[in-house]
Amino acid sequence: MTLTAPVARLTLSRLHAPMLETIPAAVAANVARIRQSTNARIMAVVKADGYGLGALAVAGAALAAGAEWLGVTDAADGGALRAAGIEAPILAWLNPSGVDAAQAAADRIDIAVGSVDELRQLAADAVPGAPLLRVHLHLDTGMTRGGVPLDDWAELLRVARGARDRIDVVGVMGHLPDADRADPAANAPAVQRLRHGRDAVLRAGFGPLLVHLAATSGALTDPATHFDLVRVGAGLVGIDPSETVALHGAARLSASVVHSTAVAAGTPVGYGGAYTTDRATHLAVIGVGYADGIPRELATGAAMAIDGIRCPLVGRVSMDQIVVDTGDRHVPRGATAVVFGPEGGAVPSVQEWARWAGSIPHTIVTGIGARVQRGIAGDLAHRRTDGERSSFVTEDLLRCGRGRGQGQAARGQAARGQAAREHAAHGPEGLA
Ligand SMILES: Cc1ncc(COP(=O)(O)O)c(C=O)c1O
């Protein structure tokens, strides 16, 4: 996992390397928006390096805005956040590289248990007398992709009871298979199942329990799914899978124009001449390609913004470059092409790129390649089209959440106050 920190923009021969900027103020504003939909605690899910935008930057902004927990896929990612000074409680689920039980307990990483075998293994690995390993029992609430089937729940509880000297059951979780439909009726069976599973855990003598089910869609659309905590990942970075709320885009990808040229009508462009110009025009070559995460298969309409004008992609996407049609304009080498960003207007959104790629926005932000530089965009970048500015100060957001003994709860309280002010200033539905 990379824990993204601000990097200087490199300028060489007037070009800048492809750059993915994270906008912490947008993350904070999204947490503020989610707070309007729930009284539950918010877990900021920063798996896959904060959905591609930097786990540390996203976590810091989310904690500053009132999130109280962090969620990751792998305990080692949680350990990296701890090493960076993050103090908030962290839950790791799936754990594809396994769990070092003693290390997880020492790092204060809670582990979600998705099978009876996994719990047996953890119980065998955990050391009696060492700090208890805190676990959340993960019930399959209809996803059939993880989580213990209800039929195995009694056996799971039997194993948990036998390991009480090493393992502390502190939570029960499920995951909603159908929340993107924004239809509470579609979530009702999962809610029912989780209540049933929770009650069995309480009857077995465990508790108090932190119960959680909803991700972004459930958090925004169905209060019945909220229980004690909602686990929000996509929503932090401006993606609402239910498409019911306009959140704030938290990412901007840009690259330089590397060459530009005037061409005649009938000029083939790129590999295979898959596109031929239909008129005399200007073309600009942008230094970013599929190795940087630009999808190769794109529907008509895919475009980038140069100087506030949307320029269509022409020809095939290559590994390192893309060609755009700039029409009557000759665009100089070194001009900036914005691939996507939160500005709106000529600048495409991540959601538009997902539509052009026949995919979901998550794959666009998490797919940006390793050679793309990472940076942090300040508050100016978060200007709304109506001229309002975010009241979150980027430097404060980046600092937040780190440092031992700083009083997470006090910070959370302050942040909740700021989140409320932010929401009041911005109105309910974010950027235009
Ligand atoms: C178990 C679990 N909870 C929460 C999330 C966050 O979901 P979202 O990104 O829709 O908020 C995920 C993401 O896939 C997940 O696997």
The ligand as a Tripos MOL2 file, in Angstrom:
@<TRIPOS>MOLECULE
LIG
   16    16     1     0     0
SMALL
NO_CHARGES

@<TRIPOS>ATOM
      1 C1        -17.4020   -5.4350    3.3420 C.3       1 LIG1
      2 C2        -17.3990   -4.0860    2.6980 C.ar      1 LIG1
      3 N1        -17.9110   -3.0320    3.3600 N.ar      1 LIG1
      4 C3        -17.9390   -1.8010    2.8320 C.ar      1 LIG1
      5 C4        -17.4550   -1.5680    1.5720 C.ar      1 LIG1
      6 C5        -17.5240   -0.1650    1.0090 C.3       1 LIG1
      7 O1        -18.4610   -0.1260   -0.0350 O.3       1 LIG1
      8 P1        -18.7150    1.2430   -0.7990 P.3       1 LIG1
      9 O2        -17.4850    1.5010   -1.5610 O.co2     1 LIG1
     10 O3        -19.8890    0.9850   -1.6900 O.co2     1 LIG1
     11 O4        -18.9870    2.2730    0.2240 O.co2     1 LIG1
     12 C6        -16.9250   -2.6270    0.8300 C.ar      1 LIG1
     13 C7        -16.4460   -2.3870   -0.5290 C.2       1 LIG1
     14 O5        -16.4600   -3.1840   -1.4040 O.2       1 LIG1
     15 C8        -16.8980   -3.9100    1.4120 C.ar      1 LIG1
     16 O6        -16.3710   -4.9590    0.7670 O.3       1 LIG1
@<TRIPOS>BOND
     1     1     2 1
     2     2     3 ar
     3     2    15 ar
     4     3     4 ar
     5     4     5 ar
     6     5     6 1
     7     5    12 ar
     8     6     7 1
     9     7     8 1
    10     8     9 2
    11     8    10 1
    12     8    11 1
    13    12    13 1
    14    12    15 ar
    15    13    14 2
    16    15    16 1
@<TRIPOS>SUBSTRUCTURE
     1 LIG1         1 GROUP 0 **** ****
